[in-house]
Every structure is written in structure tokens, then in C-alpha cells.
């Protein structure tokens, strides 16, 4: 397997995870019978973004790098806000 093939696998894996977050959100919303964004959405967003960012760096694509970098920060911040609002155990 060539280096290029490995990076294509990373890129496709990132895109699959990134798309999977919408499937998760859709199914969870159907289950709740209202529009909801589950915490798992943000974890999948971060994982997909990290994989896509790695692929973009390998490809040396500045547009893709900037876009994924900003998105990663947004996903991280959402997880921080969720953790902050979580009730503390005694």
C-alpha cells in the first residue's frame, strides 16, 4: 500500500465520520421527536475534522486547512461549554 493510498484512506475515513455526525443527529432527533444535537455529534465533529485536517495538511491545501482548523475550535468549544454546564457530582 502506497503512502498516497494511506492518506486517501485517512481522508475518506474523516469524511465518513464527518457525515456520520449528521446521521447521528437525525436519528437522535427522530428518537426524541424534536430537533436535538447530541453530545456525540460534537465528538464525531472533532474526530472527523482532525482526520480531514490531517489529510488537508498532507495535501497542502490552505483553504481546507483553514476551514477545518476553525471548525475544530468550534467543536472543542462546544464540548467545553457542555462540560461546564454538566452538574458536578458530590
C-alpha positions in Angstrom: 0.0 0.0 0.0 1.4 3.4 -1.0 1.6 6.5 1.1 -0.9 8.1 -1.2 -3.3 5.3 -0.7 -3.0 5.5 3.1 -3.7 9.3 3.0 -6.7 8.7 0.8 -8.0 6.2 3.4 -7.5 8.9 6.1 -9.4 11.4 4.0 -12.3 9.1 3.3 -12.4 8.0 6.9 -12.6 11.6 8.0 -15.3 12.4 5.5 -17.3 9.3 6.6 -17.1 10.2 10.3 -17.9 13.8 9.5 -21.0 12.7 7.5 -21.9 10.2 10.3 -22.5 13.1 12.7 -25.5 14.2 10.7 -26.9 10.7 10.6 -26.5 10.5 14.4 -28.2 13.9 14.8 -31.0 12.9 12.5 -31.7 9.5 14.2 -31.4 11.0 17.7 -33.9 13.8 16.8 -36.3 11.2 15.4 -36.0 9.3 18.6 -36.7 12.4 20.7 -39.3 13.6 18.3 -37.7 17.1 18.2 -34.5 18.6 16.8 -31.7 17.9 19.1 -27.9 17.9 18.8 -26.5 15.0 21.0 -23.0 15.3 22.6 -21.8 12.6 20.3 -22.3 15.0 17.4 -19.5 17.2 18.7 -17.2 14.2 19.3 -17.8 12.9 15.8 -17.3 16.5 14.5 -13.9 16.7 16.3 -12.7 13.3 15.1 -13.8 13.9 11.5 -12.3 17.4 11.5 -9.0 16.1 12.9 -8.8 13.4 10.2 -9.7 15.8 7.5 -7.3 18.4 8.8 -4.5 15.8 8.7 -5.4 15.0 5.2 -5.5 18.7 4.2 -2.1 19.3 5.7 -0.7 16.3 3.7 -2.3 17.7 0.5 -1.0 21.2 1.4 -4.4 22.7 0.8 -4.6 26.1 2.6 -8.4 26.6 2.1 -9.2 23.1 3.5 -6.6 23.6 6.4 -8.1 27.0 7.5 -11.7 25.7 7.2 -11.1 22.5 9.2 -8.9 24.4 11.8 -11.7 26.8 12.6 -14.3 24.1 12.7 -12.2 22.0 15.1 -12.0 25.0 17.5 -15.8 25.5 17.4 -16.4 21.8 18.1 -13.9 21.9 21.0 -15.6 25.0 22.5 -19.0 23.4 22.3 -17.7 20.4 24.3 -16.2 22.7 26.8 -19.5 24.5 27.2 -21.3 21.2 27.6 -18.8 20.0 30.3 -19.1 23.3 32.1 -22.9 23.0 32.4 -22.8 19.4 33.5 -23.8 19.0 37.1 -20.9 18.3 39.5 -21.0 15.0 41.4 -20.7 15.4 45.2 
